[in-house]
């Protein structure tokens, strides 16, 4: 963009460079917009103010412990989603069997699928289903309940099918294993051999999971 007009003033955009960010060597750029009094740059007048939006790209560069925590939070959210979906599905199947047997089923016999109702259900069952739940932040399980509640809302309104259990696909597992190998090579080249060894372990686990996933 060569010029901007706002309140009869002219602005010229000037890039101020691109710099490496993080160990991965990703780059980010910025634009410095300064006022320009040279009206020869103006070719037309804009009727409304124009906003210049500059995007930035940041590289995540977690330590080995931080990467493990990220995986734990993601896996914990998926586990909570599947656990809550299983509890709701079992409740609905049980009530359907009662109806088929000619028994009366009240509305209160159904598990609510609202966001907060699912959170309360998780708080009731988490010690039994996931004794490790305290290792992750509370937002991990709040996200699972919120996404499942939205999935049930879309199902009731005919926007989607009945919610399905979440699982890692084979392509994801293979990509994860390849990423761990690349990070392992990077760790050894950078002299951080404990990080490299940890990534080799993760790659081995992922490769075994890939072979067992059908």
LINBELRA-V680397 format. One record per pair of residues at least 4 apart in sequence whose ideal C-beta (glycine too) atoms are under 8 Angstrom apart, sorted by sequence separation. I is the first residue (numbers start at 0). J is the second residue. If there is no record, write none. Layout:
i->I j->J
i->I j->J
//
This chain:
i->4 j->8
i->21 j->25
i->45 j->49
i->61 j->65
i->62 j->66
i->63 j->67
i->64 j->68
i->65 j->69
i->66 j->70
i->67 j->71
i->68 j->72
i->69 j->73
i->70 j->74
i->71 j->75
i->72 j->76
i->73 j->77
i->74 j->78
i->75 j->79
i->76 j->80
i->77 j->81
i->78 j->82
i->79 j->83
i->80 j->84
i->81 j->85
i->82 j->86
i->83 j->87
i->84 j->88
i->85 j->89
i->86 j->90
i->87 j->91
i->88 j->92
i->89 j->93
i->90 j->94
i->91 j->95
i->92 j->96
i->93 j->97
i->94 j->98
i->95 j->99
i->96 j->100
i->98 j->102
i->104 j->108
i->112 j->116
i->113 j->117
i->114 j->118
i->115 j->119
i->116 j->120
i->117 j->121
i->118 j->122
i->119 j->123
i->120 j->124
i->121 j->125
i->124 j->128
i->125 j->129
i->126 j->130
i->135 j->139
i->137 j->141
i->138 j->142
i->139 j->143
i->140 j->144
i->141 j->145
i->142 j->146
i->143 j->147
i->144 j->148
i->145 j->149
i->146 j->150
i->147 j->151
i->148 j->152
i->149 j->153
i->150 j->154
i->151 j->155
i->152 j->156
i->154 j->158
i->167 j->171
i->168 j->172
i->169 j->173
i->170 j->174
i->171 j->175
i->172 j->176
i->173 j->177
i->174 j->178
i->175 j->179
i->176 j->180
i->177 j->181
i->178 j->182
i->179 j->183
i->180 j->184
i->181 j->185
i->182 j->186
i->183 j->187
i->184 j->188
i->185 j->189
i->187 j->191
i->191 j->195
i->192 j->196
i->193 j->197
i->194 j->198
i->195 j->199
i->196 j->200
i->197 j->201
i->198 j->202
i->199 j->203
i->200 j->204
i->201 j->205
i->202 j->206
i->203 j->207
i->204 j->208
i->205 j->209
i->206 j->210
i->207 j->211
i->208 j->212
i->4 j->9
i->5 j->10
i->19 j->24
i->20 j->25
i->35 j->40
i->61 j->66
i->97 j->102
i->104 j->109
i->111 j->116
i->112 j->117
i->135 j->140
i->153 j->158
i->154 j->159
i->167 j->172
i->186 j->191
i->187 j->192
i->189 j->194
i->3 j->9
i->4 j->10
i->19 j->25
i->20 j->26
i->97 j->103
i->98 j->104
i->110 j->116
i->111 j->117
i->126 j->132
i->153 j->159
i->154 j->160
i->186 j->192
i->2 j->9
i->3 j->10
i->19 j->26
i->20 j->27
i->97 j->104
i->125 j->132
i->154 j->161
i->186 j->193
i->2 j->10
i->18 j->26
i->61 j->69
i->132 j->140
i->154 j->162
i->167 j->175
i->186 j->194
i->187 j->195
i->2 j->11
i->3 j->12
i->17 j->26
i->18 j->27
i->150 j->159
i->186 j->195
i->1 j->11
i->2 j->12
i->17 j->27
i->94 j->104
i->110 j->120
i->185 j->195
i->186 j->196
i->1 j->12
i->17 j->28
i->97 j->108
i->151 j->162
i->183 j->194
i->184 j->195
i->186 j->197
i->0 j->12
i->16 j->28
i->150 j->162
i->182 j->194
i->183 j->195
i->186 j->198
i->16 j->29
i->182 j->195
i->183 j->196
i->14 j->28
i->15 j->29
i->94 j->108
i->14 j->29
i->15 j->30
i->94 j->109
i->125 j->140
i->147 j->162
i->183 j->198
i->14 j->30
i->15 j->31
i->182 j->198
i->183 j->199
i->13 j->30
i->14 j->31
i->12 j->30
i->13 j->31
i->90 j->108
i->91 j->109
i->180 j->198
i->12 j->31
i->13 j->32
i->32 j->51
i->90 j->109
i->91 j->110
i->121 j->140
i->179 j->198
i->180 j->199
i->183 j->202
i->12 j->32
i->13 j->33
i->90 j->110
i->179 j->199
i->11 j->32
i->30 j->51
i->10 j->32
i->11 j->33
i->118 j->140
i->121 j->143
i->179 j->201
i->180 j->202
i->10 j->33
i->30 j->53
i->87 j->110
i->118 j->141
i->121 j->144
i->179 j->202
i->10 j->34
i->11 j->35
i->29 j->53
i->86 j->110
i->9 j->34
i->10 j->35
i->87 j->112
i->177 j->202
i->8 j->34
i->9 j->35
i->29 j->55
i->118 j->144
i->175 j->201
i->176 j->202
i->179 j->205
i->9 j->36
i->28 j->55
i->117 j->144
i->9 j->37
i->27 j->55
i->3 j->32
i->9 j->38
i->11 j->40
i->27 j->56
i->115 j->144
i->176 j->205
i->26 j->56
i->27 j->57
i->87 j->117
i->114 j->144
i->117 j->147
i->175 j->205
i->176 j->206
i->9 j->40
i->25 j->56
i->114 j->145
i->117 j->148
i->9 j->41
i->25 j->57
i->173 j->205
i->2 j->35
i->25 j->58
i->172 j->205
i->176 j->209
i->24 j->58
i->83 j->117
i->86 j->120
i->114 j->148
i->23 j->58
i->112 j->147
i->113 j->148
i->20 j->56
i->21 j->57
i->22 j->58
i->112 j->148
i->172 j->208
i->173 j->209
i->4 j->41
i->7 j->44
i->20 j->57
i->21 j->58
i->23 j->60
i->83 j->120
i->172 j->209
i->2 j->40
i->20 j->58
i->21 j->59
i->22 j->60
i->83 j->121
i->86 j->124
i->1 j->40
i->2 j->41
i->4 j->43
i->12 j->51
i->21 j->60
i->82 j->121
i->112 j->151
i->2 j->42
i->4 j->44
i->5 j->45
i->112 j->152
i->169 j->209
i->172 j->212
i->4 j->45
i->167 j->208
i->3 j->45
i->6 j->48
i->79 j->121
i->82 j->124
i->5 j->48
i->169 j->212
i->5 j->49
i->168 j->212
i->4 j->49
i->167 j->212
i->3 j->49
i->79 j->125
i->82 j->128
i->82 j->129
i->3 j->51
i->79 j->129
i->0 j->51
i->78 j->129
i->79 j->132
i->75 j->129
i->75 j->132
i->75 j->134
i->75 j->135
i->79 j->139
i->83 j->143
i->87 j->147
i->79 j->140
i->83 j->144
i->71 j->134
i->72 j->135
i->76 j->139
i->80 j->143
i->84 j->147
i->71 j->135
i->72 j->136
i->75 j->139
i->76 j->140
i->79 j->143
i->83 j->147
i->87 j->151
i->75 j->140
i->78 j->143
i->79 j->144
i->76 j->142
i->77 j->143
i->80 j->146
i->72 j->139
i->76 j->143
i->80 j->147
i->84 j->162
i->85 j->164
i->84 j->164
i->81 j->164
i->81 j->165
i->80 j->165
i->77 j->165
i->77 j->166
i->63 j->193
i->67 j->197
i->63 j->194
i->62 j->194
i->63 j->197
i->63 j->198
i->22 j->185
i->22 j->189
//
